[in-house]
Amino acid sequence: MKKIFIIFLMMTFVCFLQRTYAQQYNSAKYKDIEFEYDNENVYVRVYLNLQDYYVELGDSLTLTPLISANANALELPYLVLIGQGKQGFHLFNRSLANATSYRFLRISNQNNELYQATVPYESWMNNSRLDMKIDLSQIGGLPLYSYAEALRNNINPKGARKENPIVSANSEFRVNSPSRTENSFSVPADFSRESATFDLRLSGKKSFVVANQEEVNKIRALIDWAMTNENISLIGVYITSYTSVDGIYMDNDELTKGQSLAFKRTLQAGNNYPDALFFTEWKGEDWPGLTELVKQSNMPYQQEVLNIINNTGIFTGRELKLMQLAQGNPYRYMRDNLFPQQWRIECRVVYKRN
């Protein structure tokens, strides 16, 4: 009897860990984020990738966009995902005109939900940011966890020309490799601003050492030039880290966080660079980047790989399906040829001519 009781406790504990992992690291995936304003309104538009959500039966996940600046904050209409177990979830969307509840099955072809909200513009919003507050609760009561993550660091004037990386006139700061994935660090449109973007490769997946050191020297030289030139104002140094999709999701997220912060320290080492000029972000597993690499390659089963990536959620077996495809040959090809290209840091230096 005692042995059976111990086994029961062990099984209960394992199930608890699996449930916690499935929920806590089922973080929202967003794309095509718009955060704009004019003289009358602020406009928010976000596509939510529904295939990456799974909410346990009896739980609810609330997504609340927030506009914030200093002591001011405004909550936008929220989304509530009510868990229905393996059958999917109900999605209650307050941003819809009829505010009705409807259901998405996990086997549905519906991959994305468009969230839109418009609120009256106030002067404090001119320097605001857009965050997403995420709350997981048991239906009818106990909160399980709550946190917020940044969607946009700055608001853009509506209809303004979006800033493209502008290479400095000095050839010393030319950039060799453009970014393949969207950089979520948004800077308000200002035609007097210029930027240079550097693609830095890491020597290994778990490495904190940049392989192309000459690019690091170029970044330092550009920062020094901007800080010592009286005709130039340095706006910021934006650092984003990415990694390959193999491994545990939460470990990859923590890995890229550490790599991003480590690269910031590398740039600051031995230099009197103000900490406020540096902005760090980490993307974890770079699935959009892998998709582009697959498209550009001549790998076997290319279309089958793309179909799995596009139609299977990260937390519903995407990587496992890739491993099982054609006895694992396509996955081994990606591991040997494509994954190393994803171990990288993107650094963008933004400055302004006075």
Residue, then its C-alpha position, 0 to 999 in steps of 0.5 A: m500500500k505504501k509503495i502504491f501511495i508513493i507511486f501515486l504521489m510521483m505521478t501527480f507531481v509529474c502531471f503538475l510539472q507538465r501542466t505548469y510548463a504547458q501554461q507558463y511557457n505558452s507565451a503569446k506570439y504576435k506579428d504585424i504589430e501596429f501602434e500609431y497615433d494621429n491628432e484624434n486617436v491611437y490605433v492598435r493592431v496585433y495578429l495573435n498566433l492562435q496555434d501556439y495557445y493551449v489553456e488547460l480545462g478549468d483555467s482562463l488566460t487573459l491578454t490585456p494590451l496596455i498603453s503606458a508612459n511614466a505614471n500614466a497607463l491605459e488598459l485596452p479591451y482584453l481577450v479571454l481564452i477559456g480552456q476547453g482541454k484537448q478540444g481547444f478553448h473559447l475566445f471572448n473578444r471584447s474588442l468585437a462590436n457584438a462582444t460574443s463568445y465563440r470557439f476555436l478548435r485546436i484542429s481548426n485551420q484558423n491560425n491567427e486572430l486580428y486584434q484591433a482597438t482605437v482609443p482617444y489620443e491624449s498628449w501623454m501618449n506621444n512618448s508611450r509604449l505598448d505592452m501585453k499583460i498576461d494573466l492566468s487564472q483558474i476560472g472563478g478565482l485563484p490567480l496562477y501567475s501574471y506578467a507583462e511583455a513589451l510589444r512596442n517601445n515607441i508609438n509611431p505617427k500614423g501613416a509616417r514613412k517607416e524607418n529603414p536602416i540607413v548606412s552611414a556615409n562613412s564606409e567604415f560602418r557599412v553593414n554586410s548582412p541585413s536582418r531576416t526577422e522583424n526587429s520589434f524595437s520601433v523608433p518614431a519616424d524622424f527623417s533626421r535619424e540614421s541607423a546601422t544594423f550589424d549581424l553578429r554570429l555566435s561561435g556556438k548555440k550556448s556561446f556568449v562569444v561573437a565569432n566576427q569580432e571585427e563587427v564588434n569593433k565597428i560597433r564600438a567605433l560607431i558609438d565612439w564617433a556618435m558620442t564624440n561628434e558635436n554634430i551627432s546625437l546617439i539615440g540608442v543601441y538596440i540589441t536583439s538575440y536569437t537562437s535555433v529551435d532545437g532544445i527546450y523552449m524555456d531554456n532557449d528563451e533564457l539562453t538568448k536573454g543571457q546572450s543579449l545582456a552579455f553582448k551589452r556588457t561586452l560593448q560597455a566593457g572599458n568604455n564609458y557608455p551610459d547604460a540608458l543608451f542600451f536596449t536589450e531584447w531576446k527572441g528565443e527560438d527563431w522560427p520565422g528565421l528558420t522558415e526563411l532559411v528553409k525557403q532559401s535552401n535546397m533541403p529535402y522535403q522542403q515543402e513538408v517541413l514548411n507545412i509542419i511549421n505553418n500548421t503545427g503549434i510550438f507547444t503542440g508537437r511542431e519540433l517532434k513532427l519535424m524529427q519524425l518526418a522522413q526518418g529524421n533526415p530533413y531535421r538532421y539537415m537543418r541541424d547541421n546546415l541551418f541551425p548554426q546560422q540562427w545563433r546570432i545577435e542583431c545590433r542596431v545603432v541609431y543616431k541623429r544629425n543635429 
